[in-house]
Amino acid sequence: MSLASAAPQRHASPARAAGKVLIIDDTEEVRMLISESLKIYGFEIIVAEDGLRGIELAKEHLPDLIICDIRMPKKDGYETLRALRENEATATIPFIFLSGATEKIDVRRGMELGADDYLTKPFTHKELMAAVNARLEKQADFQRQSEKKLDELRGNITMALPHELRTPLNGILGLASLMIEDCATMPKAEVLESAKFIHESALRLHRLIENFLVYSQIQLMATKSERIDTSGGVNPIQAHQFIPELARPIAKRYKREADLDLHLAPAGLLIPPDNFRKIIEELVENAFKFSERGKPVHVLSEISRSTYHITIADHGRGMTPDQIARIGPHIQFDRKTYEQQGSGLGLIIAKRLTELLGGQFSIHSKPGLETTVKVSFAIVGI
């Protein structure tokens, strides 16, 4: 092994930062040589002589990196990696394989199981440190991105939720108090107007709470890799009749009935009505929310190869490719620039529900011009 003949120097391939490394190898010399190379740069070293012990130590110490041989007794490297990837605590730890084998099939199998890198014996000190530094830098970058997304999520929740909960609730409480105080003298027309406003505020609050509950249920199903069962007990819905009943009230609420453009092909879909309602309502709501009065909102459908494609398009603010890629719960883009209602759950609920129903979901957008969302489901008949 050329690592022994290439004694590490203080100036050679400095590691980006000290961390904790687990070395799993059944050869004592290999464990010692790798340990000595890494200790020079301040790494804390943990060693295991076989895969079984390596798995135990990985769960106990949660190292920053694992270097593991393939050919070992008790559990080989493949079994060790599989066990670590299946455990939530160790699933994302960077993993480098060591092997004397040079066959491509070994490399491919390791990568398919989730290995991050591969070192073939004999390797030099320079090659070892390059692999270690690359994996740790990639992991650090992943953590930085995760923290950035988490900060953005915290910011969106902090800005959105108090406002979204308080605004309708304050309206309900304030108007209800006025009606109680002035019930004897308040004109009928004013009572009716106040009651309508209370009702609208209550519906807004109800939708917000409903979205939180729906999203929680969707996440639970996704975690368990479940799908929404439509095999039995679900009657086909006539999409071309169902969609207008959902879209028109939304257009009316925005006082934009003339902006709604409906062109729907007839088809039956085997989808639970409540799920289909949620998808269409959230997408149509978004289209009206993020476009201006006088600009059309198109709700179109067509049939292609036994698939029903529903397209909802608006000529509004639009999204950048980066924003589309970052669509998620509580994510509201440009909230500091634009005043907007909602919890940021609507689009991700529509996307996840579509996927759980076996459908396809896609978004295309041009910033400042338009956004088009397409959902597609298999047709079961008219």
N, C-alpha and C positions, 0 to 999 in steps of 0.2 A: 504493500500500500504506500503510495508516494507521499501520503500525509506525513509519515514518519521522517522521510528524508527532506521534507520542506519545512524545517523548523520555523515556527511563526516569529515574525519580527514585530516590534512595537509599532512600527509605522505602516505595516501591511494591512490593507483592507479593514480599517477601523470600523467596528460595529456602530450603528447609528445610535443605539442606546442600550444600556444594560437591561437585562430581563431575566426571566426564568425559563430554562430550556430543559426538557425531558429527553434523555437519550435512551432508546430501547434497542439493545443489541445483545446477542448471546455470546459475543466475543469480547473478552475483557480488554484486549489490546485496543480494539476499536473504540470502546467506551472511554478508555483512558486518553487516547489521542485526541478525540473530539472534545472531551472535557477540558484538557489542558489548553487547547486552542481557544476555546470560548472563555475560559476563566481569565485569560490575559486581558480581556476587554470588560471584565466586571460582571459577566453573566453568572447567575446562580444556577448550578448544575444539579439535576436529579437524574439518577441512573436506574435502569431496570434491566434484568438479564433475560426477560422473556415478555411476550405480549400480555399474558395474564397479569403479571405484576405491573406492567406498564399502564394498563387500563386502570388499575387500582390507584396508582400514583397520580395519574392524570386527573382523576376525579377528586383526589384529596388535595392536590396542590394547584390545579388549574394553571399550567404553565403557559407562557407566551408563545412557545413554539415546541413542536415535537419532532425529533429526528428518529426514524425507526427503520430497522432492518426488515427485509421481507422474509428471508429464510430463518425461522426460529422455531424452537420447540413449544409445545403447549398451545400457543396461538401464533400463527404466522402474521406477517405485517398486514396482509389483506384483512384477516379476521379482526385484528386489532383496530385498524382504521374504521372498519364497518361498525364495530361496537362503539367507538368514540363518536362517530357521526350520528349514531342513533340516540346518543345521550344529549339532552338539551344543554347541560353545563359545558360539555366538551365539543359540541358540534362544530363550532366556528374556529377552533384553535388551528393555526397554520400547521401543516403536516408535510414533512419532507421524507421521502422514501430513500433508503440505502439498499443497494443490491449489487451483487457481482454479476448478475444476469444482464445481458445486453440485448436480449430479444425484444423486438418492438411490442410483442403481445403483452409482456410484463409491464412496460411503460403504459400502454393503453389501458390495461386492466386497473392499474393504480389510479390513473386519472379519472376513469369512469366511477371509481369509488369515492372520489373527492380529494385525492392527494393534490397538494399545491405545487410540489416540485419533486424532482427525481435526481438523485446523485448516484452515479455508477462507480463502483470501486474498480481500480484505485482512483482516488481524487486528490487534488492538491489542497493545501491550506487556503489558497486564494479562491479556489472553486467553492469550498465549504463556506467561507465567509461571504462570498458573493451571494450564494443561495440563502444563507441566514439573513443577511441584510435586506435582500429583495423581499423575502416573505414578511419580515417585521415591518418594513416600510409600507408594504401593501396593506397589511393589517392596520397599521396606524392611520393610513389614509382612509380606510373603511370606517374606522372609529370616528375620525374627524367628520366624515360625511354624515354618519349616523347622529353625531352630536348636533351638527348643523340642522338636520331635519327635525331632531327632537326640540331644539331651540325654536325653530319655526313653528312647530306644533304647539309648544307652550305659549308662544306669542299669539298665535291665532285663537287658541282657547281663551287666553286672558282677555283678548280684545273682543271676541265674538260672543262668548257665552253669557257673561253678565249682561251685556246689552240685549241679546236675544231673549233672555229670560225676563229681564226687568221691563222692557218696553211694553209688551202686551199686557203683562201683569199690572203695571202701573196704570195703564188705560182702563183695565177692568175695575181695579180698586177705586180709582178716582171717579169714574162715571157712576159706578154703583153707589158710592158715598153721596154724590150729588143727587141722585134719584131718590135715595132714602131721605135726605134732608128736605128736598123740595117736592116730594111726591104730591103734596096737596095743591101746589100752585103751578107745577110744571105743565106746559101745554102738551097735548097729545102728540103733536108732530115732533116735539123735542124729545119726548119719551121714546118714540119709535126710532128716532135718529140715534139716540144714545144706546138703545137696546141693540141696534144693528152694529154699532161700533164695538160694543162689548162682545157680541157674537163673533165678529171678525177677529178680534184680539184673542178670544178663546180658541178659535180655530187655528190661529197662528201658533199659539202655545201648544195646542194639542198635536199639531204637525211636528213641532220641534221635539216633543217628548216621544212621539211615535217613531221618528227617525232614529233617535238614540236607541230605542228598544229593538227596532228592526236591524240596525247595524250590529248591535250586540249579538243577536241571534245569527246573523250572517257570519260574523267572525267565529262564533262557536262551531257552526257547521263547517267552515273552511278549515279550522284547526283539526277537526275530526275527518277531514277529506270526504265529507258527505255531499250528496247531491239532493236536490229537491225531487221527490218521487212524483212522477206524473203518469206512472204505468197503470194505476187503477183508481177509480173513484173520482176522476176529474173529467168533466164533460168539456168537449171542445168549445172554445169561445169564438164568436164571429168577430174577428179583429176589426174589420171595416165598419162594424156597427158600434163596437166597444170604444174605439179610439175617439170618435167625435164626442161621445158622452163625457169623456174625460177632458178633452182639450178645450171645448167651448166654455165651460165654467171658468177655466183659468184665464182665457182671453177676456171674458166678461169682467172678472175681478180686476184685471189690469186696464179695463175700459178700452180694449183694443180688439173688439170683435171683428172689425174690418181687416185687421192685420193677419188673421188666421187663414191660412191657405191649406185646404184639405183635398187631397187626391189619393184615394185609397182603393186598392184592388181587393176584391172579396176573397177571404180565406179563413179556414178554421185552424186554431192553434190549441194544442193540448197543454195548456198552462193554467195553473190555479188563478182565478180571477183577481184575487187580492195581490198576488205577485205581479201580474201584468199591469194592474192599475198603478201599483207603486212605481214601476219602471217608466210608464208613459207619463204619469203626473210629474215625476221629478225632472224628466227631460224637457217636457213642454214648459214647466215652471222656469227652468233655467233659461230656456230660449227667450221667454218674455222678459225675465228679470234682467238679462244682460244685453238687451237690444232696445232701441228707442221706439216710441210711438210713431206710427207712420211707416215703419219698416216691416216687411212681411215676415211671418214665421211659417215656414213650410212644414207640413206634416204629410209625408208621402209614403206610399208603399207600392211594392212590385213583387212579382213572383218570378223566381229564376231557379230552375233545377230543383223543384219541390221544396224550395226555401222561400220564406216570406221575409223580405227585407223592409224594415221600417226606417225611414230617414227623417230626422228632425233637424231643420236648418234655420239659422237666424243670421241677420246681417248686423251684428253688434260688435262688441269689444274684441272678441277673438282671443286666442291663446297662442303663446309661442310653443315650439316643440318641447322646450325644457319644462314649461308649465304642464303640458299634457303628460309628460313622463312622470311628473311629481304629483299627479292627482291622487289624493288620499283623504282620510278622515280629517275634518276640521281645517283643511287647507283652503284658504280663501286668498286668491291672488290680488295684489294691489289694493288691499283693504284700506291702507293708509291714504291712497289716492281717491278711491271710489267708495262712497257710502253704499252699503249693501246689506240686505237682510239674509238670514239663514245661518245654519250652523256649519256649512261646508261639508255636509254629509250626503246631499242629494245625488251628486254625480257618481260617487263611489258606491252608493247603495244600488243605483241603477246598473252599474257595471258588474258588481258582484252577484246581484240577483240574476242577471242575464246569464252569467257563466254557470251559476249553480243550477240553472234550468237547462243547461246544455246548449245555450245559444252563443252567438258571437257578438262582440261589442267593439266598435272602433270609433275614433274621433279624428277628424281632420279640421284644421283651423288656420286662418290667416289673420294675424294680429291687425285689429282695426277694421276688418272687413267682414268676416263671417266665421261661423262654426257649424260643422255638420257632424251629427252623431248618428251612427247606423247600428241598429240591433237586428239580428237575424235569427229566425227560428224555423224548424222543420214544420211543414204543413201536414195536417192530418185529414183535411177534407173540408168541404164547404157545407 
